């Protein structure tokens, strides 16, 4: 789709109107897999924002010379290149977190949100709008991950960023550190956001 929106509209769209989780229920694998601890979620979010932003920029730069019939292969190669760079960086500087995240960093390559924005927006728009779109969607997705991670870590471990914050005698909710805990938390968030959106739209 050709862009005719201002930078502020692009940011608002990525953060709220086109939020991949709340609006389109995309990227659920990452939501369920890496949100048990806030620190892990922060690193994964950084990877998604970096990969999404830079992939959109690169796809936009190459949009006039990429053949239509091979564009999906080209986009996958671009995305995987940035994921490899990010994976090497966290292995070098954050080895413990890299080990905790395991294969999920590599699975950013298959994240439908990244491929979707490259195909739907960056392939048809100039570099700066593509960068803004990728960055805004990445931030919107990351905020959802962090909102889920805060609840899961607090209830599942009684900590926040590794620091104990719950009172003595608190019994951790084991289910919150498991995938069902992420699923229930996400479901509640989606219900609240969509209910709020319906009320807001009526007004």
C-alpha atoms as one frame of an Amber mdcrd trajectory, in Angstrom:
protein
   0.000   0.000   0.000   1.299   3.452  -0.916   1.825   5.697   2.070   0.099
   9.080   2.303   0.328   9.454   6.083   2.363  11.815   8.221   5.140  10.484
  10.508   2.881  10.916  13.563   0.114   8.949  11.864   2.544   6.155  11.000
   3.702   5.967  14.612   0.125   5.937  15.927  -0.822   3.257  13.424   2.059
   0.974  14.379   1.654   1.459  18.114  -2.121   1.158  18.312  -4.298   1.024
  15.204  -2.279  -1.769  13.539  -0.842  -3.352  16.677   0.075  -6.862  15.497
  -1.016  -8.648  18.671  -4.085  -6.719  19.789  -5.480  -5.976  16.330  -4.372
  -8.947  14.226  -3.384 -11.617  16.794   0.012 -12.151  15.139   3.334 -13.098
  16.710   1.756 -15.336  19.320   4.701 -17.784  19.403   7.036 -15.112  20.768
   4.350 -13.950  23.158   3.986 -17.413  24.679   7.652 -18.401  24.599   9.811
 -15.558  25.936   7.635 -13.543  28.323   8.299 -15.436  31.549  11.059 -12.985
  32.547  11.188  -9.266  31.816  14.925  -9.229  31.044  14.532 -11.964  28.416
  11.600 -10.078  26.930  13.613  -6.845  26.745  16.355  -8.554  24.766  13.908
 -10.302  22.444  12.050  -7.021  21.928  15.301  -5.280  21.007  15.956  -8.011
  18.456  12.504  -7.672  16.922  12.681  -3.867  16.736  16.172  -3.969  15.206
  15.321  -6.690  12.700  11.970  -5.211  11.716  13.271  -1.657  11.297  16.397
  -2.585   9.338  14.598  -5.172   7.209  11.981  -2.622   6.199  14.700  -0.110
   5.320  16.592  -2.654   3.210  13.495  -3.942   1.432  12.522  -0.361   0.642
  15.987   0.446  -0.709  15.902  -2.591  -2.998  12.237  -2.384  -3.980  12.912
  -1.178  -7.531  15.489  -3.863  -8.378  13.988  -6.900  -6.625  12.114  -9.142
  -9.109   8.514  -9.749  -8.119   8.741 -13.515  -8.409  11.753 -13.752  -6.071
  10.809 -10.993  -3.623   9.794 -13.364  -0.809  13.112 -15.178  -0.998  14.943
 -11.860  -0.994  12.984 -10.626   2.009  13.670 -13.832   3.933  17.389 -13.490
   3.191  17.386  -9.874   4.353  15.532 -10.700   7.571  17.760 -13.689   8.355
  20.894 -11.577   7.861  19.821  -9.076  10.509  18.733 -11.856  12.874  22.155
 -13.480  12.556  23.847 -10.160  13.357  21.671  -9.702  16.449  22.197 -13.312
  17.556  25.986 -12.948  17.289  25.862  -9.738  19.332  23.901 -11.210  22.238
  26.048 -14.359  22.211  29.095 -12.129  22.575  27.786  -9.635  25.132  24.844
 -11.378  26.864  25.722 -15.096  26.808  23.442 -16.067  29.705  20.400 -14.457
  28.110  21.354 -15.905  24.736  21.376 -19.373  26.278  18.050 -18.762  28.016
  16.393 -17.611  24.795  17.814 -20.581  22.919  16.315 -21.081  19.457  13.727
 -18.322  19.808  16.108 -15.634  18.558  16.577 -17.572  15.332  12.825 -17.940
  15.010  12.530 -14.167  14.570  13.248 -15.008  10.918   9.871 -16.725  10.643
   7.965 -14.051  12.559   4.976 -13.231  10.354   4.932  -9.632  11.615   8.316
  -8.857  10.045   7.576 -10.509   6.727   4.131  -8.917   6.709   5.402  -5.349
   7.123   8.146  -5.857   4.543   5.642  -7.189   2.031   2.686  -4.930   2.804
   4.456  -1.620   3.383   8.212  -1.432   2.801   8.045  -3.007  -0.662   5.930
  -0.111  -1.932   7.168   2.898   0.047  10.312   5.058   0.430  12.945   4.450
   3.085  11.932   6.907   5.808   8.238   5.930   6.013   9.305   2.272   5.920
  11.710   2.836   8.806   8.999   4.587  10.832   6.478   1.866  10.088   8.863
  -0.929  11.061   9.990   0.866  14.206   6.443   1.715  15.332   5.126  -1.815
  14.749   8.167  -3.232  16.560   7.591  -0.942  19.534   3.887  -1.784  19.596
   4.631  -5.493  19.590   7.339  -5.107  22.248   5.047  -3.180  24.596   2.596
  -6.072  24.514   5.387  -8.552  25.274   6.622  -6.437  28.183   3.113  -6.004
  29.610   2.695  -9.778  29.646   6.203 -10.371  31.011   5.685  -8.034  33.982
   2.560  -9.908  35.072   4.104 -13.345  34.520   7.325 -12.595  36.384   5.536
 -10.938  39.285   3.054 -13.759  39.782   5.286 -16.617  38.653   8.486 -15.730
  40.500   7.576 -12.833  42.804  10.341 -10.771  41.178  10.767  -7.972  38.680
  13.988  -7.780  36.677  15.386 -10.339  39.094  14.646  -8.315  42.241  12.180
  -9.692  44.807   9.203  -7.350  45.059   6.416  -9.523  46.420   5.925  -9.688
  50.209   7.182 -12.523  52.393   4.879 -15.499  52.318   3.882 -14.984  48.704
   3.379 -18.300  46.919   4.433 -18.141  43.264   1.824 -19.160  40.719   3.571
 -21.965  38.880   1.184 -21.779  35.934   2.365 -18.239  35.166   5.850 -19.420
  34.188   4.343 -21.946  31.788   2.830 -21.351  28.335  -0.792 -21.453  29.628
   0.019 -18.503  31.904   1.111 -16.469  28.892  -1.971 -17.553  26.970  -4.376
 -16.536  29.746  -2.594 -13.220  30.310  -2.634 -12.425  26.610  -6.326 -13.336
  26.378  -7.203 -10.970  29.222  -5.184  -8.149  27.658  -6.799  -8.640  24.243
 -10.267  -8.691  25.818  -9.576  -5.485  27.771  -8.047  -3.647  24.823 -10.795
  -4.615  22.399 -13.491  -3.741  24.925 -11.872  -0.355  25.485 -11.551   0.164
  21.740 -15.239  -0.575  21.187 -16.256   1.891  23.885 -13.869   4.502  22.454
 -15.172   4.003  18.909 -18.775   4.429  20.080 -17.884   7.772  21.600
